[in-house]
Amino acid sequence: MISTKGLSIPKRAKQAAAQEVSPEADAERVRAIRTRMGDAELKRFRDLLIEKRQELIGVLNTMEESALRSNGGNLSNMPLHMADVGSDTYDQDFTLGMAEAERKLLGEIDGAIRRIDDRTYGVCQMTGKPIPKVRLNAKPWAKYTIEAARLVEAGHSR
């Protein structure tokens, strides 16, 4: 036992405390872990992500054009009933909300492409463990293993 100013702290506990790293430094260490995937596999995932990105941009453009062309609250083309104005506005807001969610997914896809470029793709951004290929095939923009994703959803993220 080592005594420090009246406190009795076991030697092992002091050594463990000295080895602890701040959460920020630990997160940086995890983000620096490189992928074990080869160039051909990374190219396949990049192509998959770029295809999904192009598809998503097309959907976004269609949704936003549709929402902006609707009468949503525009009284210059006032329908016969005021309830129709409310319905049009609701539809427009709903469509724009969906477009916002799609834009978020677009950002996640862009992040996955950056991770491919950095050679950190396929590595869990929380734990540093490899993300299973089955998960990456289903959700190529995944940045967490399923276990880590559950923790993030439960609010236990770093």
trRosetta pair geometry for C-beta under 8 A, 3 or more apart (Angstrom, degrees):
i j d omega theta_ij theta_ji phi_ij phi_ji
1 8 5.4 -2 -179 -168 130 97
1 9 7.3 142 -160 71 79 31
1 10 6.0 -59 -109 -102 71 51
1 11 7.0 -139 -108 -29 22 82
2 8 7.9 151 77 -153 39 52
2 9 6.0 -31 70 70 88 82
2 10 7.7 81 22 -176 80 12
2 11 5.5 99 -15 -83 107 75
2 14 6.2 -15 47 -19 137 152
3 6 7.3 32 -179 -80 99 7
3 7 7.0 156 -159 76 59 43
3 8 5.5 -27 -104 -99 78 66
3 9 7.8 142 -108 22 28 69
4 7 5.2 -24 70 61 80 96
4 9 6.1 -9 18 15 113 117
9 13 5.4 -118 179 79 91 122
9 14 5.5 98 125 -56 122 98
10 13 4.6 91 65 3 89 105
10 14 7.3 -158 94 -6 48 84
11 14 5.8 -56 -154 34 35 111
11 15 6.5 33 152 -18 67 106
12 15 5.7 -55 -148 37 34 111
12 16 6.3 33 154 -19 67 106
13 16 5.7 -53 -146 37 32 111
13 17 6.3 32 154 -20 64 106
14 17 5.8 -55 -147 37 31 110
14 18 6.4 31 154 -21 64 106
15 18 5.7 -55 -149 35 31 112
15 19 6.5 24 154 -15 64 109
16 19 5.8 -62 -150 39 31 107
16 20 6.8 48 150 -41 64 94
17 20 5.7 -35 -153 5 37 117
21 25 4.6 -108 170 87 109 122
21 26 5.1 136 97 -59 114 88
21 29 7.4 43 120 -14 160 140
22 25 4.7 90 58 9 85 102
22 26 6.9 -151 93 -6 43 88
23 26 5.5 -57 -145 40 33 114
23 27 6.2 37 155 -23 67 104
23 158 5.7 -173 -178 -158 114 104
24 27 5.7 -52 -148 34 30 111
24 28 6.5 32 151 -19 63 104
25 28 5.6 -51 -150 35 34 113
25 29 6.4 39 149 -23 64 103
26 29 5.5 -50 -150 32 33 115
26 30 6.6 33 151 -18 64 103
26 158 7.6 -127 92 -144 108 149
27 30 5.7 -52 -150 35 33 111
27 31 6.4 31 153 -17 65 107
27 158 5.3 175 -85 130 116 143
28 31 5.7 -56 -146 39 32 110
28 32 6.3 31 154 -23 64 110
29 32 5.9 -61 -151 34 28 112
29 33 7.5 46 149 -41 59 90
29 128 7.4 -30 119 -80 83 139
30 33 6.0 -35 -165 -2 39 114
30 123 7.8 178 173 143 74 111
30 124 7.6 -57 -176 100 118 72
30 125 6.4 102 129 -171 117 39
30 126 6.8 -40 167 160 161 9
30 127 6.9 144 -135 92 130 10
30 128 4.3 -119 -132 -63 82 95
31 120 6.5 13 -176 -157 57 158
31 125 6.3 28 -91 -142 78 82
32 120 7.5 -96 -142 -99 12 127
33 120 6.6 99 77 -135 58 92
33 123 4.9 -171 96 -173 108 153
33 128 4.7 114 -17 -148 158 94
34 119 5.0 3 -147 127 94 106
34 120 6.3 -83 -114 -89 40 61
34 123 7.4 154 128 -39 9 150
35 42 7.1 119 96 -83 154 114
35 119 5.3 -130 25 177 99 66
35 120 6.1 164 -35 -136 89 13
35 121 5.3 -7 -66 62 147 63
35 122 4.8 78 -129 53 114 109
35 123 5.7 -132 -85 -31 68 104
35 130 8.0 95 -141 -117 66 91
36 122 7.5 -103 38 103 71 130
36 130 6.4 -40 22 -94 119 129
37 41 4.3 -117 -171 88 107 127
37 42 5.2 132 114 -55 121 84
37 45 7.7 5 162 2 165 135
37 121 6.9 -49 35 87 138 98
37 122 5.5 97 -22 22 126 158
38 41 5.1 92 56 12 74 102
38 42 7.0 -139 99 -4 36 91
39 42 5.7 -58 -145 40 31 111
39 43 6.2 33 156 -22 66 106
40 43 5.7 -54 -149 34 29 113
40 44 6.6 33 151 -22 62 103
41 44 5.6 -49 -151 30 34 114
41 45 6.7 28 153 -12 65 103
42 45 5.9 -57 -150 40 33 107
42 46 6.1 38 150 -23 67 106
42 116 5.3 141 -170 -154 101 99
42 119 7.6 -40 -107 -113 154 68
42 121 6.3 121 -127 59 95 138
43 46 5.4 -51 -144 36 33 115
43 47 6.3 35 156 -20 65 104
44 47 5.9 -54 -150 35 28 111
44 48 6.4 30 150 -19 62 107
45 48 5.4 -52 -147 37 35 115
45 49 6.2 35 154 -19 67 106
45 112 7.7 -111 154 158 111 115
45 116 6.4 -172 94 -96 110 129
45 121 6.5 162 101 154 149 145
45 122 7.7 -141 -53 -55 173 107
45 136 6.6 -37 -114 165 128 120
45 140 5.5 172 -156 -154 90 118
46 49 5.8 -57 -148 39 30 110
46 50 6.2 27 155 -18 66 107
46 113 6.4 86 -133 -126 81 81
46 116 5.1 155 -79 158 99 167
47 50 5.8 -54 -143 37 29 109
47 51 6.3 33 155 -21 63 106
48 51 5.9 -55 -150 35 28 112
48 52 6.5 25 153 -15 63 107
48 140 5.1 163 110 -67 124 168
49 52 5.7 -55 -147 39 32 110
49 53 6.1 38 152 -25 66 107
49 109 5.4 160 -167 -164 96 93
49 112 5.5 -154 -119 98 146 122
49 113 5.5 -175 121 -69 144 90
49 116 7.5 -160 24 -20 151 142
49 140 5.3 -137 -71 118 86 131
49 141 6.6 116 -120 -71 107 83
50 53 5.4 -49 -145 34 33 117
50 54 6.5 34 156 -19 64 102
50 113 7.3 86 -67 -99 78 128
51 54 6.0 -54 -151 34 29 108
51 55 6.5 29 152 -17 63 108
52 55 5.6 -55 -149 38 32 114
52 56 6.1 34 153 -21 66 109
52 109 6.1 -152 98 -120 112 140
52 140 7.0 169 2 50 150 124
52 141 7.8 -125 95 -35 150 112
53 56 5.7 -57 -148 37 28 112
53 57 6.5 30 154 -21 64 104
53 106 6.6 94 -137 -138 79 79
53 109 5.0 175 -82 134 94 145
53 110 7.4 98 -115 -64 130 69
53 113 7.7 2 -51 -42 147 136
54 57 5.7 -50 -147 32 32 112
54 58 6.7 34 153 -18 62 104
55 58 5.9 -58 -158 34 31 113
55 59 6.5 28 149 -16 66 106
56 59 5.6 -53 -147 37 34 111
56 60 6.2 37 153 -22 67 106
56 102 5.9 177 -166 -178 98 102
56 105 6.4 -142 -137 101 146 113
56 106 5.4 -180 127 -84 139 92
56 109 7.0 171 21 0 156 157
57 60 5.6 -52 -145 36 31 114
57 61 6.4 34 156 -21 64 104
57 106 7.2 94 -70 -116 72 130
58 61 5.9 -53 -148 33 29 110
58 62 6.5 26 155 -15 63 108
59 62 5.8 -59 -152 38 30 111
59 63 6.2 29 154 -19 67 109
59 102 6.3 -135 102 -150 114 153
60 63 5.8 -57 -144 37 29 110
60 64 6.1 21 162 -13 67 110
60 99 5.7 102 -142 -146 77 91
60 102 5.2 -169 -84 113 95 134
60 103 6.7 97 -123 -69 136 76
60 106 7.2 -3 -50 -50 148 141
61 64 6.1 -60 -143 41 26 105
61 65 6.1 25 160 -17 64 111
62 65 6.0 -58 -144 38 25 109
62 66 6.2 26 157 -20 62 111
63 66 5.8 -60 -150 37 26 112
63 67 6.3 22 156 -16 65 109
63 95 5.5 -175 -174 -179 90 96
63 96 7.9 155 146 -86 103 36
63 98 6.2 -123 -157 93 146 108
63 99 4.6 179 111 -79 131 103
63 102 7.1 128 28 21 156 152
64 67 5.7 -54 -143 38 31 109
64 68 6.1 22 160 -12 66 111
64 95 7.9 167 -87 140 32 106
64 96 7.3 72 -113 -107 69 72
64 99 5.3 99 -67 -128 84 156
65 68 6.0 -63 -143 43 27 104
65 69 6.0 23 159 -18 65 113
66 69 6.0 -61 -144 37 25 107
66 70 6.8 35 155 -36 61 99
66 95 6.1 -120 95 -166 106 155
67 70 6.0 -45 -155 13 31 114
67 72 7.3 8 -175 -17 69 149
67 91 7.9 -164 -119 127 75 75
67 92 4.9 113 -160 -148 84 69
67 95 4.0 -169 -80 97 111 128
67 96 5.0 139 -176 -56 162 82
67 99 6.9 -97 -3 -18 148 139
68 92 8.0 104 -71 -145 29 109
70 88 5.6 -180 160 -168 112 95
70 91 6.2 -146 -159 96 166 113
70 92 4.9 -153 72 -79 134 102
70 95 7.8 131 -4 25 141 148
71 74 4.8 -116 -167 49 66 103
71 77 5.2 -107 -122 74 127 118
71 79 7.4 127 101 -37 159 99
71 85 7.5 -90 120 -121 110 64
71 88 4.8 -32 74 -175 88 156
72 88 4.7 -151 -85 138 47 89
72 89 4.6 110 -159 -101 78 48
72 91 6.8 -134 -85 68 103 82
72 92 3.2 -6 -85 -15 152 153
72 93 7.4 152 -150 -27 136 71
73 85 6.4 84 -100 -178 38 95
73 88 7.0 -156 -23 98 48 104
73 89 4.6 71 -50 -92 92 111
73 92 7.4 -94 0 41 96 150
74 77 6.0 32 108 31 106 91
75 78 4.9 15 -165 -74 65 101
75 85 7.3 11 -92 -119 73 136
78 85 7.1 -20 -140 -73 72 118
79 82 7.9 168 72 -80 93 20
79 84 3.7 -61 82 89 155 144
79 85 6.3 -164 31 -51 105 71
79 88 7.5 157 -16 -24 132 132
80 84 7.0 70 51 5 63 144
81 84 5.0 104 72 -8 82 101
82 85 5.3 -41 -162 24 52 117
82 86 6.9 52 144 -16 70 99
83 86 5.5 -50 -155 36 42 114
83 87 6.3 44 148 -20 69 103
84 87 5.5 -51 -146 37 35 113
84 88 6.3 37 154 -20 66 104
85 88 5.8 -54 -148 36 29 111
85 89 6.3 28 153 -17 64 107
86 89 5.8 -55 -146 38 30 110
86 90 6.2 32 154 -21 65 106
87 90 5.6 -53 -146 36 30 112
87 91 6.3 31 155 -19 65 106
88 91 5.8 -54 -148 36 30 111
88 92 6.3 30 153 -19 64 107
89 92 5.7 -55 -148 37 31 112
89 93 6.3 29 155 -16 66 107
90 93 5.9 -57 -147 40 29 109
90 94 6.1 32 154 -22 65 109
91 94 5.6 -54 -145 36 29 114
91 95 6.3 28 157 -18 64 107
92 95 5.9 -56 -147 37 28 109
92 96 6.3 23 156 -13 64 109
93 96 5.8 -58 -144 41 29 108
93 97 6.2 34 154 -23 64 107
94 97 5.7 -56 -150 34 28 113
94 98 6.6 28 152 -17 63 103
95 98 5.7 -52 -151 35 33 111
95 99 6.4 35 149 -21 64 105
96 99 5.3 -49 -146 35 36 116
96 100 6.5 44 151 -25 64 99
97 100 5.5 -47 -152 28 34 115
97 101 6.8 34 150 -17 63 101
98 101 5.7 -52 -154 34 37 112
98 102 6.4 36 148 -18 67 105
99 102 5.5 -54 -148 38 35 113
99 103 6.4 41 150 -24 66 102
100 103 5.5 -49 -149 31 33 114
100 104 6.8 38 149 -21 62 99
101 104 5.6 -48 -155 29 35 115
101 105 6.8 36 147 -17 63 102
102 105 5.5 -50 -152 36 38 114
102 106 6.4 46 146 -25 65 101
103 106 5.2 -46 -149 31 36 119
103 107 6.7 42 149 -20 63 99
104 107 5.6 -50 -156 31 35 114
104 108 6.7 35 146 -18 64 102
105 108 5.5 -51 -151 34 37 113
105 109 6.5 40 149 -20 66 102
105 141 7.4 129 -168 60 72 165
106 109 5.7 -51 -150 34 33 113
106 110 6.5 35 150 -18 64 104
107 110 5.6 -51 -147 36 33 113
107 111 6.4 38 151 -22 64 103
108 111 5.5 -50 -150 34 34 116
108 112 6.6 37 150 -21 64 101
108 141 4.4 85 134 158 99 136
108 143 7.5 -127 -156 -17 94 113
109 112 5.6 -50 -151 33 34 112
109 113 6.6 35 150 -18 65 102
109 140 7.9 46 -123 91 81 96
109 141 4.9 -75 -88 -92 54 133
110 113 5.7 -51 -150 35 34 112
110 114 6.6 37 149 -19 65 102
111 114 5.6 -52 -150 35 34 113
111 115 6.5 35 150 -20 65 103
111 141 7.0 83 66 -163 92 97
111 143 6.8 -34 123 -66 126 135
112 115 5.5 -50 -149 34 35 113
112 116 6.7 41 149 -22 64 98
112 121 6.5 73 -170 -123 70 106
112 140 6.3 109 168 132 159 77
112 141 4.2 -120 -32 -126 142 63
112 142 7.8 62 -99 37 125 34
112 143 7.1 -134 -85 -67 81 89
113 116 5.5 -46 -153 29 36 114
113 117 6.6 37 148 -17 64 103
114 117 5.5 -54 -152 38 36 113
114 118 6.2 26 152 -11 69 109
115 118 5.6 -57 -139 46 34 106
115 120 4.8 -91 -157 77 85 84
115 121 4.1 123 121 -77 99 70
115 122 7.9 163 136 1 123 53
115 123 7.8 -156 -174 39 123 87
115 143 7.2 175 -50 -111 159 97
116 119 7.4 26 -179 -78 31 36
116 121 4.3 21 -80 -39 58 146
118 121 7.7 133 62 -30 78 76
120 123 5.3 -82 -178 41 69 123
122 130 6.0 -2 148 -153 93 78
122 131 5.2 -136 -162 44 52 97
122 133 7.9 2 -137 -87 120 64
122 136 6.0 -13 -108 -81 87 149
123 128 6.3 -10 177 -152 106 43
123 129 7.4 161 -156 82 64 23
123 130 6.3 -48 -103 -103 59 47
123 131 6.8 -133 -75 -9 8 90
124 127 4.5 9 99 46 135 88
124 128 6.2 -50 69 7 87 14
124 129 4.9 14 19 54 127 72
124 130 7.4 30 -11 83 88 3
124 131 5.6 133 -61 -64 75 86
124 143 7.3 101 -143 151 43 51
124 144 5.3 55 -144 -141 89 46
124 145 4.5 -36 -86 -17 134 88
124 148 5.2 128 -166 9 128 156
125 143 4.6 3 -5 160 124 104
125 144 6.2 -68 38 -75 85 72
125 148 7.8 163 58 141 63 151
126 144 5.5 29 5 -121 114 103
126 145 7.8 -107 52 25 106 84
126 148 4.1 164 54 -157 136 133
126 151 7.1 163 164 73 165 128
126 152 7.0 -138 -61 -57 147 108
126 157 6.9 -103 -104 -139 125 75
126 158 6.1 161 -132 1 85 114
127 144 7.9 90 8 -148 95 78
127 145 6.4 -31 34 14 132 121
127 147 7.8 27 -28 84 151 110
127 148 5.4 -134 -14 -72 109 131
129 145 5.8 -6 80 -39 115 140
131 135 5.4 -102 168 78 96 128
131 136 5.7 110 111 -54 113 101
131 142 5.7 166 -171 107 152 117
131 143 7.9 -123 -61 -159 149 14
131 144 7.2 121 -99 121 118 16
131 145 5.4 -158 -111 -84 70 65
132 135 4.8 93 69 5 86 102
132 136 7.2 -161 99 -3 45 87
132 145 7.2 79 -2 -133 84 90
132 146 7.9 -16 24 -11 116 103
133 136 5.4 -56 -144 42 39 111
133 137 6.0 44 155 -24 70 102
134 137 5.9 -53 -149 33 27 111
134 138 6.6 19 154 -11 61 109
135 138 5.9 -63 -150 42 31 106
135 139 6.1 -37 173 45 70 96
135 142 5.4 -58 146 46 105 170
135 145 7.2 153 20 -139 172 51
135 146 6.4 -145 -99 -47 138 93
136 139 7.1 -80 -125 72 23 56
136 140 5.5 52 -180 -115 69 55
136 142 6.1 -121 -95 42 57 115
137 140 7.1 23 -116 -71 16 83
139 142 4.4 82 105 -47 106 104
142 149 7.4 -56 -153 -69 103 135
144 148 3.9 -133 -170 94 108 111
144 149 4.2 150 94 -61 125 76
144 152 6.1 -142 -50 -8 172 137
145 148 4.8 88 50 12 78 102
145 149 6.8 -140 91 -9 37 89
146 149 5.5 -55 -145 36 30 114
146 150 6.5 35 154 -23 64 101
147 150 5.9 -52 -156 29 30 112
147 151 6.9 28 148 -15 62 104
148 151 5.5 -53 -154 36 38 113
148 152 6.4 40 149 -21 68 103
149 152 5.5 -50 -147 35 34 113
149 153 6.3 34 154 -17 65 105
150 153 5.8 -55 -148 39 30 111
150 154 6.3 24 154 -14 64 110
151 154 5.7 -61 -146 42 30 107
151 156 4.2 -75 -177 72 88 113
151 157 6.7 133 121 -72 89 56
152 155 7.8 59 177 -61 29 15
152 156 7.0 -93 -74 62 26 64
152 157 4.3 48 -120 -73 75 110
